[in-house]
Amino acid sequence: MVVAHQPSNRQEKELPIIDLMGERSQVSKLIVKASENLGFFKVINHGVPQHVIKAMEDESYDFFSKPTSQKQRAGPANPYGYGCKNIGFNGDHGEVEYLLLHTNPLSNNTISNDPTLFRCAVNGYVEGVRELACEILELMAEGLGVPRTSVLSNFLRDSHSDSLLRLNHYPPLVQLVNNTNSIGFGEHTDPQILTILRSNDVPGLQISPRDGFWVPVSPHPSTAFCVNVGDALQALTNGRFLSVRHRAMVNSCRRRMSMAYFGAPALNARIVCPPELLSPHEPNLYRPFTWDEYKKATYSRKLGDTRLHFFRAQSDHDDLTE
């Protein structure tokens, strides 16, 4: 079952809400349609226990409520740890503080009143959202007609998966003039395969279905996760699925917090489209590449730079340093 809500006004958009407890073949078709048309959708009845979500949220709120001097003891984010305002190493800046953790092995280098409790919360949450991501990827493969439905989920089940957990906190900006929006996290696409996002009920997420056109996404229900296609999945589906640009705005006197699981392959994994999705009339749009290659190309650039076009099949000899 899908609930296709219409936006309450012209400035907000409701993403497709897909019930994962629906009839499987119908669910897979709905996921494929959303991934092709918008690159974003929400899922309910996803199987991640509410107590697991709450434990992670409680630990995240506790961390970001600490004095800056204590939070800095978990950093710097180089690349894993605590960061504030500076995003990456190429001059990007936003009204955000964050904690970045590698999930394999879990790098729980943070400050907590109870480190064991924090570790258990992260372990339980990562396990839950990873299984959810794998289930969605298998539904995608089914909907695309790929016989080996684990071809996509195997990337995340790999013991050397490069998946990440990022906790973002956008403090309230009470001095905004005339309620003018401020950039919390600048426009970008996610380079990984799939993102599973959980946030509180404060608006801020915006997507750009077409260049220069930004659409605010209404906060999702407390029981839902937001899912979006990453660059690697766009390549793996030969461009059928869309990795859409998005950003986070700070436009409220309330603080916003999000928890994003970025499902990624192992560094040496090859990103290549399954042969079932290719034909003489639809040849491979992207040359084979490893996740390590793409990751290096991504993090050598600014947040909003495009990257995937460097890996198009006709661009084998493009200089990735340009």
C-alpha positions in Angstrom: 0.0 0.0 0.0 1.2 3.5 -0.7 -0.2 6.7 0.6 0.3 9.4 -2.1 -0.4 12.5 -0.1 -0.7 15.8 -2.0 1.2 18.8 -0.5 -0.8 21.0 1.7 0.6 24.1 -0.1 2.8 24.8 -3.1 5.9 25.2 -1.0 5.9 21.7 0.5 6.1 18.2 -1.0 5.0 14.9 0.4 7.3 12.0 -0.7 5.7 8.7 -1.5 5.0 6.7 1.7 5.5 3.0 1.1 4.2 0.3 3.5 6.8 -2.5 3.6 4.1 -4.9 5.0 2.2 -4.6 1.7 2.1 -7.3 -1.0 5.7 -7.8 -2.0 5.6 -7.5 -5.7 3.5 -4.3 -5.4 5.9 -2.9 -2.9 8.9 -3.6 -5.1 7.1 -1.8 -8.0 6.4 1.2 -5.9 10.0 1.4 -4.7 11.3 1.2 -8.2 8.8 3.9 -9.4 9.8 6.3 -6.6 13.5 5.7 -7.2 13.1 6.4 -10.9 10.9 9.4 -10.6 12.2 11.2 -7.5 15.1 9.3 -5.9 13.4 9.8 -2.5 10.6 8.0 -0.7 9.5 7.1 2.9 8.9 3.7 4.4 6.7 2.6 7.2 6.3 -0.8 8.9 10.0 -1.2 8.3 10.8 -3.6 11.1 13.3 -1.4 13.0 12.0 -1.6 16.6 10.9 1.7 18.1 13.0 1.1 21.3 16.1 0.8 19.1 15.3 4.1 17.4 14.6 5.8 20.7 17.8 4.6 22.3 19.8 6.0 19.5 17.9 9.3 19.5 18.3 9.6 23.3 22.1 9.0 23.1 22.4 11.5 20.2 20.4 14.2 22.0 22.6 13.6 25.1 25.8 14.0 23.1 24.8 17.2 21.4 23.5 18.7 24.7 27.0 18.6 26.2 29.3 21.6 26.4 31.4 22.2 23.3 34.6 21.4 25.2 33.3 17.9 26.0 32.0 17.2 22.5 35.4 18.2 21.0 36.9 15.3 23.0 35.2 13.0 20.5 36.9 14.6 17.5 38.2 16.0 15.4 36.3 14.5 12.4 39.4 13.3 10.6 37.5 11.7 9.1 35.6 10.1 12.1 34.6 12.1 15.2 33.1 15.4 16.0 32.8 18.3 13.7 31.2 21.8 13.8 30.3 24.1 10.9 33.2 22.9 8.7 32.0 20.2 6.4 34.9 18.1 4.9 38.3 19.5 4.0 37.5 21.7 1.0 36.1 24.8 2.5 32.4 23.9 2.8 30.6 25.5 5.8 27.1 25.1 7.3 25.1 25.7 10.5 25.6 22.1 11.6 27.5 20.1 14.2 27.9 16.4 13.7 29.3 13.1 14.9 30.6 10.8 12.2 31.1 7.1 12.9 32.3 4.2 10.8 30.1 1.2 11.2 32.5 -1.6 10.4 34.1 -1.8 12.9 32.1 0.7 14.9 34.3 3.6 15.9 32.4 4.8 19.0 35.0 7.3 19.9 32.6 9.7 21.7 31.7 11.2 25.0 28.9 9.5 26.8 27.7 9.3 30.4 27.6 5.6 29.8 30.0 4.5 27.0 28.6 0.9 27.1 25.0 2.2 26.7 26.1 4.4 23.7 27.9 1.5 22.1 24.8 -0.8 22.5 22.6 1.9 21.1 24.8 2.4 18.0 25.2 -1.3 17.5 21.5 -2.0 17.7 20.6 1.0 15.5 23.2 0.1 12.8 22.1 -3.5 12.7 18.4 -2.4 12.3 18.9 0.1 9.5 21.4 -2.0 7.7 18.9 -4.9 7.5 16.3 -2.4 6.4 18.6 -1.0 3.7 19.4 -4.6 2.5 15.7 -5.4 2.3 15.0 -2.3 0.3 17.8 -3.1 -2.1 16.5 -6.7 -2.6 13.0 -5.3 -3.3 14.7 -2.9 -5.8 16.4 -5.8 -7.6 13.2 -7.8 -7.7 11.3 -4.8 -9.2 14.0 -4.3 -11.8 13.8 -8.0 -12.8 17.3 -9.0 -11.7 17.2 -12.7 -10.9 19.9 -12.6 -8.3 18.1 -10.3 -5.9 21.0 -10.1 -3.5 23.3 -8.5 -6.1 22.8 -5.0 -4.5 22.4 -5.9 -0.8 25.6 -8.0 -0.8 27.5 -4.7 -1.0 26.3 -3.8 2.5 26.5 -7.3 3.9 30.2 -7.4 3.0 32.3 -7.6 6.3 34.5 -4.8 4.8 31.6 -2.5 4.0 32.5 1.2 4.2 29.1 2.2 5.5 28.8 5.2 7.8 26.5 6.6 10.5 26.3 10.4 10.7 24.5 12.2 13.5 23.7 15.8 12.4 22.5 18.5 14.8 21.2 21.9 13.6 20.9 24.2 16.6 18.1 26.8 16.5 19.1 30.2 15.0 16.9 32.6 17.0 18.5 35.7 15.3 17.4 34.9 11.8 16.2 38.1 10.1 12.6 38.0 8.8 12.7 34.2 9.2 15.2 34.0 6.3 16.5 30.5 5.7 20.1 29.6 6.5 22.0 26.8 5.1 22.5 24.0 7.6 24.1 21.5 5.2 24.7 22.6 1.6 23.4 21.0 -1.6 24.9 17.7 -2.6 24.2 14.2 -3.7 25.1 11.2 -1.5 27.9 9.3 -3.1 27.1 5.9 -1.5 24.5 3.3 -2.5 21.6 4.0 -0.3 20.8 6.4 2.6 18.4 5.6 5.4 17.5 8.9 7.2 15.7 9.4 10.5 15.0 13.0 11.8 12.8 14.7 14.3 9.6 16.6 13.3 11.4 19.9 12.5 11.4 20.8 8.8 14.6 21.5 6.9 15.2 18.9 4.2 14.8 20.2 0.7 15.3 18.3 -2.6 16.0 19.5 -6.1 14.2 17.3 -8.6 15.4 19.7 -11.4 18.3 22.1 -11.4 17.7 25.4 -9.6 14.3 24.3 -8.2 14.1 23.5 -4.5 11.2 21.8 -2.8 10.8 21.6 1.0 10.0 18.1 2.2 7.5 17.9 5.0 8.7 16.2 8.1 8.0 12.5 8.0 5.8 10.7 10.5 7.4 9.5 13.7 7.2 5.9 12.5 8.9 6.5 9.1 12.3 6.5 7.6 13.3 8.6 4.6 15.2 6.7 1.9 17.2 8.1 -1.0 19.2 6.8 -3.9 23.0 7.5 -3.9 25.4 8.0 -6.8 26.7 4.4 -6.7 23.1 3.1 -7.0 22.5 5.4 -10.0 25.5 3.8 -11.6 24.5 0.3 -10.6 21.1 0.8 -12.2 22.6 2.3 -15.4 20.9 5.6 -14.6 17.4 4.3 -14.1 17.4 5.4 -10.4 18.1 9.0 -9.6 20.6 10.4 -7.1 19.0 13.7 -6.4 20.6 16.8 -5.0 19.3 17.8 -1.6 20.2 20.1 1.3 19.2 20.9 4.9 18.0 24.4 5.9 17.9 26.0 9.4 14.7 28.0 9.5 13.2 27.5 12.9 13.7 28.3 16.5 13.6 24.6 17.2 16.6 22.4 16.9 16.7 19.7 14.2 18.5 16.4 14.5 18.9 13.7 11.9 20.6 10.3 11.9 21.8 9.1 8.5 23.0 5.6 7.7 25.0 5.7 4.4 25.2 2.2 3.0 28.4 1.8 1.1 30.4 -1.1 -0.5 33.9 -2.2 0.5 36.7 0.0 -0.9 37.7 -2.6 -3.4 34.1 -3.4 -4.6 33.5 -2.9 -8.3 30.5 -0.7 -9.2 29.2 -2.2 -12.4 25.6 -2.5 -13.7 24.1 -6.0 -13.7 23.9 -7.4 -17.3 20.1 -7.8 -17.0 19.7 -4.0 -17.1 21.7 -3.6 -20.3 20.8 -4.1 -23.9 22.1 -3.1 -27.3 19.7 -0.2 -27.1 20.7 0.6 -23.5 24.4 0.2 -23.3 26.3 0.8 -20.1 26.3 4.6 -19.2 29.1 4.2 -16.7 32.5 2.5 -16.9 33.3 0.0 -14.1 35.0 1.6 -11.1 35.7 0.8 -7.5 34.2 2.4 -4.5 37.7 3.6 -3.5 38.0 5.4 -6.8 34.7 7.1 -6.5 35.2 8.0 -2.8 38.5 9.7 -3.6 37.0 11.6 -6.4 34.1 12.7 -4.1 36.1 13.9 -1.2 38.7 15.7 -3.3 35.9 18.1 -4.4 33.6 20.6 -2.8 30.3 19.4 -1.4 28.1 20.6 -4.3 30.4 19.6 -7.1 29.1 17.0 -9.6 31.1 13.7 -9.8 29.3 10.9 -11.5 29.7 12.3 -15.0 33.4 11.8 -14.7 32.7 8.1 -14.7 30.5 7.9 -17.7 31.6 5.3 -20.3 32.7 7.9 -22.8 34.8 9.7 -20.2 37.3 7.0 -19.5 40.2 9.4 -20.1 38.8 12.4 -18.3 41.1 14.0 -15.8 39.4 13.5 -12.4 41.5 16.3 -10.9 39.8 18.9 -13.1 
